[in-house]
Amino acid sequence: MRIGLSVRRLYCENAACPKVTFAEQVAGLTVRYQRRTPQLQRLVEDVGVVLAGRGGARMLRILNIRLSRAPSCPS
C-alpha cells in the first residue's frame, strides 16, 4: 500500500538558526527521516527478529512489502 501525504514546509525566520526549513510531522504516521510508517517499521523489525535473514526476506515478499538492502537513516 502506498500513502500519498501532503505536509507543510515551514521556514525558520531566525537568521542564526542552522535549519532553514522544517517539514510538518503527523503524529503516529510520520517520523523524521523515515521512509516507513512506525507500524511498518515495527513489522519489518519483528519479522527480522523472528525469522532472520532469508526467511524474513521471503516472508516480507509474501506480504508484498518491498525493501532495499540500504538501511533507512538520516543523511
N, CA, C and O of each residue as an XYZ file, in Angstrom:
300
protein
N       0.845     -1.156      0.000
C       0.000      0.000      0.000
C       0.899      1.230      0.000
O       1.917      1.263      0.690
N       0.529      2.205     -0.751
C       1.269      3.459     -0.792
C       0.321      4.557     -0.323
O      -0.827      4.633     -0.760
N       0.813      5.394      0.560
C       0.014      6.503      1.092
C       0.573      7.804      0.542
O       1.761      8.090      0.695
N      -0.275      8.586     -0.094
C       0.126      9.924     -0.542
C      -0.200     10.919      0.561
O      -1.344     11.010      1.006
N       0.798     11.659      0.996
C       0.607     12.577      2.115
C       1.215     13.924      1.765
O       2.364     14.000      1.331
N       0.462     14.959      1.950
C       0.974     16.317      1.740
C       1.140     16.979      3.101
O       0.224     16.979      3.923
N       2.322     17.542      3.326
C       2.589     18.250      4.575
C       3.119     19.639      4.253
O       3.601     19.899      3.150
N       3.021     20.509      5.222
C       3.528     21.867      5.026
C       5.019     21.920      5.261
O       5.537     21.203      6.118
N       5.714     22.753      4.519
C       7.134     23.015      4.747
C       7.191     24.383      5.420
O       6.701     25.375      4.880
N       7.794     24.420      6.603
C       7.854     25.640      7.387
C       9.259     26.230      7.310
O      10.242     25.492      7.238
N       9.353     27.526      7.324
C      10.633     28.227      7.218
C      10.952     28.921      8.528
O      10.086     29.552      9.135
N      12.215     28.798      8.966
C      12.654     29.443     10.195
C      13.032     30.886      9.879
O      13.814     31.142      8.962
N      12.480     31.819     10.633
C      12.762     33.240     10.404
C      13.983     33.723     11.172
O      14.420     34.855     10.965
N      14.551     32.900     12.052
C      15.725     33.252     12.823
C      16.957     33.064     11.938
O      17.270     31.936     11.554
N      17.653     34.139     11.611
C      18.814     34.076     10.722
C      19.964     33.269     11.319
O      20.799     32.757     10.574
N      20.027     33.142     12.646
C      21.099     32.402     13.299
C      20.816     30.890     13.359
O      21.694     30.114     13.735
N      19.630     30.484     13.000
C      19.241     29.073     13.074
C      19.886     28.298     11.921
O      19.761     28.701     10.764
N      20.579     27.180     12.225
C      21.213     26.405     11.162
C      20.200     25.685     10.272
O      20.509     25.357      9.127
N      19.004     25.438     10.783
C      17.948     24.823      9.980
C      17.200     25.923      9.242
O      16.790     26.916      9.843
N      17.028     25.746      7.961
C      16.321     26.751      7.176
C      14.853     26.375      7.023
O      13.978     27.235      7.113
N      14.579     25.083      6.793
C      13.199     24.634      6.626
C      12.905     23.457      7.542
O      13.808     22.733      7.960
N      11.638     23.282      7.841
C      11.161     22.179      8.656
C       9.942     21.589      7.969
O       9.107     22.329      7.449
N       9.829     20.267      7.960
C       8.636     19.616      7.422
C       7.703     19.283      8.583
O       8.144     18.826      9.638
N       6.432     19.514      8.377
C       5.428     19.204      9.378
C       5.396     17.687      9.621
O       5.484     16.912      8.669
N       5.272     17.263     10.869
C       5.190     15.851     11.221
C       3.748     15.506     11.592
O       3.063     16.310     12.224
N       3.286     14.319     11.206
C       1.953     13.846     11.537
C       2.111     12.754     12.595
O       2.644     11.681     12.311
N       1.655     13.026     13.794
C       1.837     12.101     14.923
C       1.271     10.721     14.613
O       0.132     10.597     14.163
N       2.075      9.679     14.857
C       1.646      8.307     14.633
C       1.758      7.834     13.202
O       1.619      6.638     12.942
N       2.006      8.732     12.265
C       2.082      8.351     10.862
C       3.450      8.640     10.262
O       3.930      7.877      9.424
N       4.079      9.724     10.678
C       5.384     10.069     10.119
C       6.412     10.234     11.231
O       6.090     10.621     12.355
N       7.658      9.928     10.881
C       8.783     10.116     11.781
C       9.876     10.780     10.963
O      10.106     10.404      9.813
N      10.542     11.749     11.532
C      11.581     12.475     10.815
C      12.612     11.513     10.243
O      13.063     10.602     10.937
N      12.986     11.708      8.991
C      13.997     10.945      8.246
C      13.579      9.514      7.902
O      14.399      8.764      7.373
N      12.360      9.113      8.176
C      11.929      7.754      7.875
C      11.165      7.690      6.557
O      10.477      8.641      6.186
N      11.286      6.580      5.862
C      10.517      6.332      4.653
C       9.417      5.320      4.909
O       8.671      4.958      3.999
N       9.319      4.862      6.152
C       8.298      3.894      6.534
C       7.491      4.454      7.695
O       7.991      5.249      8.491
N       6.215      4.022      7.781
C       5.412      4.401      8.936
C       5.936      3.656     10.153
O       6.583      2.619     10.001
N       5.675      4.156     11.356
C       6.128      3.434     12.553
C       5.583      2.004     12.602
O       6.286      1.097     13.050
N       4.338      1.786     12.149
C       3.761      0.448     12.168
C       4.505     -0.485     11.217
O       4.791     -1.627     11.575
N       4.821     -0.014     10.009
C       5.556     -0.842      9.057
C       6.962     -1.120      9.565
O       7.462     -2.233      9.402
N       7.604     -0.147     10.167
C       8.945     -0.351     10.711
C       8.935     -1.430     11.792
O       9.828     -2.277     11.828
N       7.929     -1.406     12.674
C       7.815     -2.431     13.723
C       7.603     -3.811     13.116
O       8.193     -4.789     13.574
N       6.757     -3.896     12.078
C       6.505     -5.175     11.416
C       7.788     -5.729     10.803
O       8.098     -6.909     10.971
N       8.532     -4.886     10.096
C       9.781     -5.311      9.476
C      10.775     -5.782     10.542
O      11.432     -6.808     10.367
N      10.883     -5.043     11.635
C      11.799     -5.431     12.713
C      11.379     -6.752     13.352
O      12.224     -7.606     13.619
N      10.071     -6.927     13.600
C       9.580     -8.164     14.216
C       9.830     -9.366     13.312
O      10.280    -10.409     13.786
N       9.546     -9.235     12.020
C       9.800    -10.324     11.072
C      11.290    -10.625     11.041
O      11.685    -11.790     11.005
N      12.114     -9.597     11.055
C      13.557     -9.799     11.041
C      14.064    -10.534     12.263
O      14.959    -11.372     12.155
N      13.501    -10.229     13.436
C      13.933    -10.878     14.676
C      13.458    -12.329     14.715
O      14.222    -13.223     15.079
N      12.205    -12.566     14.342
C      11.642    -13.908     14.447
C      12.185    -14.843     13.370
O      12.566    -15.976     13.661
N      12.218    -14.368     12.125
C      12.594    -15.243     11.020
C      14.027    -15.059     10.542
O      14.582    -15.943      9.889
N      14.624    -13.928     10.859
C      16.004    -13.621     10.472
C      16.222    -13.697      8.965
O      15.355    -14.163      8.225
N      17.363    -13.244      8.529
C      17.869    -13.262      7.159
C      16.911    -13.568      6.035
O      15.939    -12.848      5.805
N      17.203    -14.655      5.337
C      16.456    -15.001      4.120
C      15.008    -15.378      4.408
O      14.120    -15.080      3.609
N      14.764    -16.028      5.536
C      13.387    -16.367      5.902
C      12.536    -15.119      6.077
O      11.393    -15.066      5.623
N      13.105    -14.112      6.740
C      12.394    -12.842      6.915
C      12.160    -12.151      5.594
O      11.088    -11.593      5.364
N      13.157    -12.182      4.717
C      13.017    -11.559      3.397
C      11.915    -12.246      2.592
O      11.133    -11.582      1.912
N      11.855    -13.589      2.672
C      10.795    -14.327      1.963
C       9.421    -13.964      2.513
O       8.482    -13.757      1.745
N       9.295    -13.887      3.831
C       8.006    -13.542      4.435
C       7.560    -12.145      4.023
O       6.385    -11.934      3.721
N       8.481    -11.194      4.008
C       8.122     -9.834      3.604
C       7.705     -9.799      2.130
O       6.815     -9.035      1.757
N       8.343    -10.622      1.291
C       7.925    -10.704     -0.122
C       6.517    -11.267     -0.229
O       5.715    -10.786     -1.029
N       6.209    -12.284      0.573
C       4.858    -12.864      0.581
C       3.838    -11.807      1.005
O       2.728    -11.763      0.473
N       4.213    -10.961      1.957
C       3.326     -9.886      2.419
C       3.322     -8.687      1.475
O       2.651     -7.687      1.731
N       4.082     -8.798      0.375
C       4.196     -7.736     -0.632
C       4.787     -6.453     -0.047
O       4.358     -5.349     -0.382
N       5.775     -6.616      0.829
C       6.491     -5.485      1.411
C       7.871     -5.476      0.787
O       8.666     -6.387      1.020
N       8.161     -4.463      0.002
C       9.443     -4.382     -0.697
C      10.373     -3.441      0.039
O      10.008     -2.314      0.374
N      11.582     -3.921      0.286
C      12.590     -3.137      0.990
C      13.891     -3.193      0.204
O      14.146     -4.137     -0.543
N      14.704     -2.164      0.390
C      16.033     -2.198     -0.211
C      17.014     -2.709      0.842
O      16.677     -2.795      2.023
N      18.225     -3.045      0.410
C      19.244     -3.506      1.349
C      19.829     -2.363      2.157
O      20.374     -2.588      3.238
N      19.728     -1.147      1.657
C      20.292      0.009      2.341
C      19.436      0.356      3.552
O      18.212      0.416      3.435
N      20.051      0.586      4.719
C      19.265      0.987      5.896
C      18.684      2.382      5.706
O      19.277      3.226      5.033
N      17.529      2.614      6.300
C      16.957      3.960      6.221
C      17.472      4.757      7.409
O      17.077      4.518      8.551
N      18.351      5.699      7.130
C      18.923      6.516      8.195
C      19.017      7.952      7.703
O      19.009      8.194      6.497
N      19.106      8.906      8.623
C      19.183     10.304      8.212
C      20.474     10.580      7.436
O      21.521     10.002      7.725
N      20.382     11.453      6.467
C      21.564     11.815      5.684
C      22.175     13.097      6.172
O      23.180     13.550      5.624
